[in-house]
Structure formats: C-alpha cells, structure tokens
C-alpha cells in the first residue's frame, strides 16, 4: 500500500509559508507525513538566499500540527554529535509524542569536483570527511541513538565517539522510526542493520533502473544479516511538476512498481496557495486508485 507525504524545502520562504502548507496537509488524510531538509546554506540560487535551520523549524511546525508524522530528508550525521541529536529528538517527541521519524544520512563527504559541501561545512566549521569515515560514523550514531532511547545508562567506546555514563530522560513516548537515506554499498549495509525505512532520491536524480538495482542490493544485505527484507520500508522522493501533474503520477506508478511505496512529494518553493490539497487531488488520490 502506498503512503504519501510532502517535502517543503525551507529556502526562500518564511515560517508563515511553511506553516500554511503543513497545517493544510495536516487536515488531509491522504497526506500522512511531512518533511524538511537539513542544510545550513541553500543548494540552489544565491548563497545568501534565506534558509531556516532544520531542527528548529521542525519543532515549530510539529507544535502547530496534530496528525502528521514528520522528519528530515535527511539530517546530516556530521552536523550534530549523535548523543546531542538523540536528546534533541527526544525533546521534539515530547512536543509531538509518537509522530517523529528520525531521518539520518552520512552527510557531506569529500567527493571529486564537489564544491557545495566544502562551502557549507566550511562556513559552519564542520569537518568534511572521507566517504568511508562518513559511513563508519553513521553506523556508530545509529547505535548511540538507539541505546539512548532504550537504555537507562551506558558507556560507549567507538572509533569516532566515546561517551561516559550516558543518560537520556525523558525518553521518547515510543522509539521513533529510523529512516536512513543513501544508496552506496557501505551505506546500504548500515541501512540493513539499523533502519526501519530506507530513502533514496527518485527521478531525475536517479534512474528507475538504478533504483531497482539498489533495491535488490538492499534485499541482499538484509538476507546476509538474517533480516526479512519486507521488514524495511522503501521510501523515495519525487520532484513535483506543478505544470504537469500527470507526469508526476506516472513517475509515482513506476516507482511503486519496483517496490518503493513510501512516496514523498517534493513541493518546490514558492508554494502556491492550496498546494497541499492540489497535491492530494491531482497526484495522491489518482495514484492510490
């Protein structure tokens, strides 16, 4: 069964704009979840385009909605220490109990020819690590976060993090599902071991053939760990065309056909009036039939 959500990139828009869309979506049962991203500088347009910090904005929107599950696609693992992130998530859960999904990804790493990560991370004093180190750090973060939500006290001695007498109170009302975004072989190993939901960008970022192959690769990693691949929800995001909703519906059906059933509709800013209802009427309801 398909599950639909919306993503509202907080770039070049106000809190009022975001709240309008989220509260409209909150009243539409066809929309089950809503998402932000977690960047400190915009990935498009001028670098000084206004952009809101993801976790602060997420908390504000959570407090003003009642039904939607919510999270980030995805939180960058390097941006905040994992123990701090687990504590932040537990606090957001206290604001909106049982609705948070913790979206987490490797974050920015050193890639040939890439300048965006260096620009963003340099501006905020964050380290840019190798892809291998990024995946290793992600695996440790998953362990720390889960233990903070389920254990009273513990120590942790990892390659990248060393914690002593960790306490997280209050704990979430229920353990938030962990969504991990990414598609590399090493990242898929972390997904198979730790995630409840796997997210991968859909077209135009990745082709259907590539997504189908990565989905099969994840099945293989689950099987190698003795995990039922069906226990892992497969999620993707779709760039919505306001001009051609039929094209978006066609992409959704193709994604569903290869097993990606948790569909996030990326609504491009600025957000038209009534955009959440438009998405429900023009894309979600026809695709669900």
Legacy VTK file of the C-alpha trace (Angstrom):
# vtk DataFile Version 3.0
C-alpha trace
ASCII
DATASET POLYDATA
POINTS 289 float
0.000 0.000 0.000
1.297 3.431 -0.913
1.982 6.051 1.739
2.276 9.699 0.693
3.941 12.703 2.254
5.177 16.141 1.260
8.586 17.784 1.480
8.882 21.555 1.837
12.424 22.850 1.359
12.822 25.812 3.759
14.682 28.026 1.271
13.433 31.443 0.197
10.236 31.028 2.200
9.012 32.227 5.588
7.850 30.304 8.621
4.344 31.501 7.769
4.646 29.932 4.304
5.763 26.600 5.714
3.137 26.598 8.460
0.380 27.278 5.930
1.342 24.244 3.847
1.867 21.940 6.827
-1.402 22.867 8.515
-3.278 22.367 5.261
-1.645 18.944 4.841
-2.465 18.106 8.455
-6.167 18.287 7.567
-5.868 15.953 4.567
-5.867 12.218 5.436
-4.306 11.387 2.051
-1.090 13.085 3.241
0.413 11.009 6.039
3.816 12.629 6.609
5.717 15.883 6.052
9.452 16.594 5.720
12.070 19.325 5.733
15.730 19.111 4.751
18.764 19.749 6.959
21.122 22.199 5.269
22.656 25.404 6.606
23.211 27.024 3.205
20.988 26.683 0.116
21.933 24.128 -2.520
20.493 26.299 -5.308
20.352 30.003 -6.051
22.470 32.702 -4.390
24.317 31.588 -1.267
22.695 34.378 0.761
19.141 33.231 -0.039
17.290 32.953 3.307
17.242 29.394 4.682
15.948 28.127 8.034
17.759 25.696 10.341
16.031 22.337 10.048
15.537 21.092 13.617
14.380 24.453 14.988
11.857 24.777 12.175
10.741 21.162 12.521
9.951 21.681 16.204
7.921 24.801 15.475
5.881 23.020 12.785
5.394 19.944 14.983
3.940 22.133 17.718
1.374 23.619 15.319
0.169 20.373 13.723
-1.668 17.429 15.236
-1.667 14.368 12.985
1.195 14.245 10.505
4.290 12.199 11.155
7.329 14.308 10.331
11.097 14.440 9.986
14.017 15.442 7.766
15.155 14.019 4.457
17.687 13.775 5.939
19.607 15.019 8.964
23.325 15.234 8.180
25.154 12.980 10.610
28.227 15.232 10.803
26.267 18.367 11.684
25.430 17.342 15.276
27.011 14.883 17.681
24.846 11.738 17.858
24.180 11.985 21.589
23.051 15.582 21.168
20.862 14.578 18.212
19.222 11.790 20.215
18.479 14.264 23.017
17.063 16.798 20.547
14.848 14.124 19.001
13.570 13.040 22.420
12.654 16.658 23.162
10.818 17.060 19.846
8.936 13.853 20.675
7.848 15.487 23.942
6.328 18.301 21.868
4.527 15.943 19.456
4.513 12.465 21.028
4.798 9.491 18.714
4.975 11.452 15.444
8.706 11.953 14.827
10.642 9.910 12.266
14.390 10.435 12.617
15.797 10.803 9.116
19.569 10.394 9.087
22.250 10.267 6.428
26.038 10.223 6.114
26.128 13.965 5.471
28.635 15.794 3.326
31.839 13.944 2.465
34.814 14.604 0.193
33.772 13.973 -3.410
35.737 14.791 -6.588
34.573 18.043 -8.121
32.065 18.883 -5.384
32.160 22.435 -4.036
28.802 22.683 -2.228
29.793 20.550 0.761
33.061 22.420 1.288
31.225 25.761 1.079
28.518 24.791 3.566
30.698 22.913 6.014
33.467 25.487 5.876
31.004 28.261 6.690
29.895 26.459 9.848
33.196 24.918 10.943
32.174 21.329 10.231
34.676 18.657 9.179
34.495 17.180 5.696
35.451 13.517 6.000
36.056 10.711 3.533
33.063 8.636 2.402
34.375 5.629 4.334
34.698 7.607 7.548
31.269 9.120 6.977
29.640 5.673 6.796
31.581 4.456 9.843
30.413 7.495 11.815
26.817 6.890 10.691
26.904 3.302 11.979
28.141 4.459 15.390
25.485 7.173 15.543
22.737 4.631 14.917
23.969 2.548 17.839
24.262 5.522 20.193
20.864 6.973 19.312
19.015 3.675 19.728
20.703 2.972 23.073
19.896 6.446 24.381
16.228 5.871 23.635
16.071 2.391 25.181
18.682 2.093 27.959
18.912 3.820 31.324
22.693 4.381 31.374
25.624 3.171 29.332
29.161 3.873 28.191
30.175 3.822 24.550
33.655 3.260 23.145
33.725 3.542 19.378
36.225 4.572 16.788
34.750 8.062 16.481
32.719 8.592 19.674
33.474 7.890 23.335
30.714 8.546 25.851
30.573 8.058 29.610
27.509 7.409 31.776
25.017 8.480 29.116
21.523 9.388 30.339
18.567 10.495 28.192
15.429 11.437 30.109
12.679 11.755 29.214
12.845 9.115 26.543
10.538 9.268 23.518
6.976 8.089 24.063
7.774 5.349 21.567
11.051 4.758 19.779
10.935 6.966 16.680
11.423 5.023 13.462
14.878 5.488 11.974
14.958 6.456 8.302
18.361 6.297 6.630
18.975 7.947 3.286
21.648 6.869 0.812
22.458 4.326 -1.854
26.148 3.378 -1.714
27.111 -0.208 -0.916
28.523 0.638 2.510
25.555 2.800 3.409
23.146 0.035 2.419
24.900 -2.195 4.935
24.083 0.327 7.687
20.507 0.575 6.405
20.038 -3.193 6.535
21.344 -3.351 10.101
19.734 -0.307 11.668
16.967 1.337 9.621
13.209 0.996 9.733
12.849 2.992 6.495
15.261 3.390 3.575
15.059 6.559 1.476
16.657 7.203 -1.911
16.073 10.142 -4.278
13.909 9.290 -7.282
13.984 10.728 -10.802
15.524 12.971 -12.039
18.308 12.411 -9.502
18.395 8.629 -10.030
17.006 6.491 -12.836
14.396 3.791 -12.302
16.919 1.157 -13.370
19.415 2.342 -10.771
16.762 2.445 -8.049
15.604 -1.083 -8.868
19.193 -2.354 -8.710
19.835 -0.616 -5.374
16.577 -2.039 -4.005
17.738 -5.548 -4.909
21.151 -4.833 -3.376
19.447 -3.858 -0.115
17.463 -7.111 -0.172
20.761 -8.993 -0.408
22.259 -7.133 2.545
19.194 -7.827 4.645
19.360 -11.523 3.770
23.041 -11.646 4.695
22.146 -10.353 8.166
19.197 -12.716 8.542
16.728 -9.848 8.323
13.453 -10.150 6.432
13.740 -7.587 3.611
9.994 -6.995 3.871
10.515 -5.540 7.359
12.246 -2.500 5.815
10.030 0.180 4.260
11.321 1.541 0.924
10.976 5.311 0.539
11.701 7.785 -2.232
11.087 11.411 -3.070
9.646 12.773 -6.296
10.063 16.269 -7.707
6.532 17.511 -8.317
5.650 19.271 -11.561
3.013 21.931 -10.931
2.645 22.279 -14.699
2.270 18.546 -15.486
0.831 16.531 -12.593
0.140 13.614 -14.948
3.894 13.236 -15.458
4.404 13.120 -11.692
1.669 10.497 -11.336
3.376 8.378 -13.975
6.671 8.513 -12.094
4.921 7.537 -8.846
3.412 4.467 -10.503
6.787 3.443 -11.905
8.413 3.788 -8.503
5.671 1.762 -6.841
6.128 -0.967 -9.454
9.739 -1.512 -8.341
8.810 -1.656 -4.655
9.200 1.935 -3.444
5.936 2.543 -1.601
6.700 5.397 0.843
6.372 8.364 -1.531
7.449 11.893 -0.613
6.274 14.642 -2.981
8.863 17.427 -3.115
6.933 20.692 -3.435
9.122 23.381 -4.976
9.105 26.810 -3.337
7.458 29.250 -3.541
4.398 27.256 -2.539
1.182 28.092 -4.413
-1.979 28.683 -2.403
-3.696 25.389 -1.662
-0.668 23.351 -2.786
-1.210 20.524 -0.283
-4.808 19.998 -1.392
-3.700 20.270 -5.020
-1.130 17.504 -4.397
-3.770 15.327 -2.751
-6.328 15.853 -5.537
-4.011 15.801 -8.560
-1.338 13.272 -7.575
-2.076 11.257 -4.448
-5.729 10.288 -4.929
-5.337 9.308 -8.628
-2.147 7.361 -7.838
-3.784 5.465 -5.000
-6.680 4.226 -7.105
LINES 1 290
289 0 1 2 3 4 5 6 7 8 9 10 11 12 13 14 15 16 17 18 19 20 21 22 23 24 25 26 27 28 29 30 31 32 33 34 35 36 37 38 39 40 41 42 43 44 45 46 47 48 49 50 51 52 53 54 55 56 57 58 59 60 61 62 63 64 65 66 67 68 69 70 71 72 73 74 75 76 77 78 79 80 81 82 83 84 85 86 87 88 89 90 91 92 93 94 95 96 97 98 99 100 101 102 103 104 105 106 107 108 109 110 111 112 113 114 115 116 117 118 119 120 121 122 123 124 125 126 127 128 129 130 131 132 133 134 135 136 137 138 139 140 141 142 143 144 145 146 147 148 149 150 151 152 153 154 155 156 157 158 159 160 161 162 163 164 165 166 167 168 169 170 171 172 173 174 175 176 177 178 179 180 181 182 183 184 185 186 187 188 189 190 191 192 193 194 195 196 197 198 199 200 201 202 203 204 205 206 207 208 209 210 211 212 213 214 215 216 217 218 219 220 221 222 223 224 225 226 227 228 229 230 231 232 233 234 235 236 237 238 239 240 241 242 243 244 245 246 247 248 249 250 251 252 253 254 255 256 257 258 259 260 261 262 263 264 265 266 267 268 269 270 271 272 273 274 275 276 277 278 279 280 281 282 283 284 285 286 287 288
